Amino acid sequence: MRTSDGWTRRAAAIAGAVALLTPLEAQAATRRVQFWATSSGGETLDSADGTGNPYATLLIYLMGVSTHPLPRFAADLRDRTLEITAGAMTPETEPSLIDTPWVLNPTPRGEKRVALVLTFSDYSASDGAPSLPGAAQDASRVARAFENADFIVTRAHDPTRAQLPGILADFARTSARADVAAIYSTGHGVEVDGVQYVLHRDHRIGDGIAGLASAARWQDIARSASARRLDLTFWAGCRNNPFP
């Protein structure tokens, strides 16, 4: 196969330009990194004394002070959560995180960041799920932390089952125009056979496992983050199965 000198020079120029890209810029597809406050089958803590979820407390702290790449950030979040909860909460992060060099601080010039803080705390409309006062506190605390880290924040607190699809669709459109998108969510969570569900404020606990068909799937919530470079999703609720 023959190539002209012009094409050879052009190919060399393209190769040189690609070599100058950062790892995030060189990736063809957006990277989605998922964080969980506890491992599969685990429960999380909710406090009404102003501190909320300890995982949220440490996330807020690290978002303000960490200048480490994301792998180190995740390790610090995991280790400190284990320490402060005496092992009651065992955070997890996707293995793909290891080659993601992005940092929270400082914000790269020109990088557009958006975040959705989606929290469920008032379960008085359900038929037995206890409300989560700590989650209500975390809604404001986490939103401020994202704003301080230069994210444009959308807040959605205690939406009903009917409201949630519109919230996710709006954020999907917003995040598609951003470089980095993040979702923080908490509330009552259930995990059955590897599928993770988020219970709406009006979820009927009495329907048992069959009722999960009307619950939101965490995978669908996480998918609404669709930024150009990096999507971060944080689930701070439980991942156990309370149903017999």
N, C-alpha and C positions, 0 to 999 in steps of 0.2 A: 504494500500500500504506500502510495506516494503522499508526501505532505509538502506544501510550499514553505518557503522561508518565512513568509508572513504569518502563516498559521502556527509555525513552530515558535516564533517570537510571542505570539498572542497566548499560546498555551503556557509558555514559561511565565508570562506576566500573571496569568490567572493563578497558576500554582504558587507564585510568590505572594500574591494577595491573600490566598487562603491560609498560607503559613503564618500570616500576621494576625489572623483572627484569634480571639480568645476562644477557649474551649466551648463556652456557651454559644458564641456566635457561629462557630463552625458546625454545631449540631444541626441536622436537617429538621428534626422534629422537636417540639416543645418537650421539655423534661418535666414530669410530674413527680414530686417527692411527697410521700404521705407520712404523716406523723400520727401516732396513737399514744394517748396518755397511759395506756395499760396494754398488756398482751391479751391475746385471744382467750376468752373465758374469765377475764379479770374484771374487777369493779374499781370505780374511782371514788374519791372522797368529795363531799360537798359541805362547806362550812358556812354558817350564817353569821359568823363573828366579824365579817368584814374582809376576811382573807380569801373566801371563795375556794376554788379548787387549787390545791398546791401546785399542780402542773401549770395552771394558768398563771399563778404567781411567779413561778420560775421562768416561764416563757416571757412574761412582761419584763422581768429583770434583765434577762439575757438580750432581749430585743433592744434594750437601752444601752447596754455596755459592750456587747460582744463585737469584736472586729475580726473574728476567726472565720475561715471558710466554713461552708455549711456542714461538712462532716464533723468538724470539731464542735460547732454549735450544737449539733444533734447529740454528740457524746456528752457534752456538758449538761444539756437538758435532761438526758436520761440518768446520768450519774447523780445529779443533784436531786432529782425527783425521788430516786431510790433512797437516797440518804434522808431526805426530809420526811418521807412517809414510812421510814423503817422497813422498806421492802413491800409495803402494802400495794404500791402502784409500780408496775414494771413497764415503762414506756418502750415503744418499738418505733423503728424507722425503716423504710425500705432500703434494701442493700444497694440499690442503684445510686444512692446518695454519695457513695464513696468517691465518684469522679465528678462531683459537682462543685466547682470552685467559687460559686457565688457567695458574696458576703452581704450581711444586712447593713453594716456600717463601715465606711461612709457610703452614702448613696452615689452610684456612678452618675456623672453628669449626663443629663438628658434621659435617664431611665425613668419610664412611667410605671408606677406601681399602684395597684388597686387591691382592695380587700373587702371581703364579705364576712361580717361577724353575725352568725346565725345561732341564736340561743333559744332554748326552751326551758322555762322554769316554772310556770304556773300550770299545774296539772289538775286544778280544781274542777275542770270540766270533764275529766276522765272519770272512770268508775273505780278508782282505787290506787292510782299511781301517786306517790307523795310528791309534793312540789319541791323544787330545788332552789332555795333562796340564794345559795352561793352562786348559782348560774346567773341569776339576775344581776348580782354584783359584778360578776366577771364580764357581762355584756358591755358595761361601760369601761371597765378597767382595760380590757383587751383592745377595745376600739381606740382608746386614747393611745395605747402603746403602738398600734399600727400607724396612727396619725403622726406620732412623733418620729416614726421611721419613714416618713414621707409617702405613706400609702394614702390614696383617696378611699375613704371607708364608706361602705354601705352597711347600715345596721338593720337587722330584722330580728325582732324579739317577740317570741311567742306567736308566730304565725299559725294559722289554722291549716288543716289539710288542703283546703281549697285555695288558700293564698300562696302556698309554697311554690307551685310550678311557675307562677308568674315572677316570683322573686328570683328563682334560679335562671329563668330565661332572660330577665333583664341583666343579671350579672354576667351571663355568658356573652351577651352583646358588649357589655362594658369591658370585660376582661380581654376580649378579642382585639381591642385597640390598645392594649397595654403590653409592656415588656415582661412584667412580673405580676402574677396574681396570687392571692392567698385567700384561703377560707379557714376561719376558725369556727367550730361548732361544738355545742355541748347540749346535753339534755339526757333523757333516759334512752339508753341504747341497748339493743338486744342482738346477739350474734347466734345464728343457728346454721349448722352445716356450712360454715365459712362465709355465710351471707350476713352482712351487718345492716341492721335496721335502726332508724331514728324514729322515736315515737312523738307524734304531734301532741299538742296540748289537750286535744279532745279524743285521744286514742282510748279505745275500750279494752282495758286490761282483761276483762272477763271473757273475752273471745279467745284468749290463749294464743297458741301458735297460729291457728287459722286466721286470727285477726291481723297478723303481720302482713297479709296480702294488701292491706290498705295503709300500711306504714310506709314511710319514705325509706329508700335504700341509700345508704351512705355513698355507694358507688355513683349513684345518679347525682347526688349533691356535689361530690368531688369533681365530677365531670363538667360541671358548669364553670369551673376555672379553666379558661382556654387562652392564656396569654401567649405572646409570640415566642418567649424564651423559656420561662420557668413558671410552673404552677406549684404552690405549696398548700397542702391541706392538713389541718390539725383537727383531730377528733379527740375531745377531752372527756367524753362520757364513758359509760360502762360498755363492756363487750361480752357480758355473760348471758346465760339463758335461764331466766327465772321461772320458766314454765315447766311443769312436770312432763 
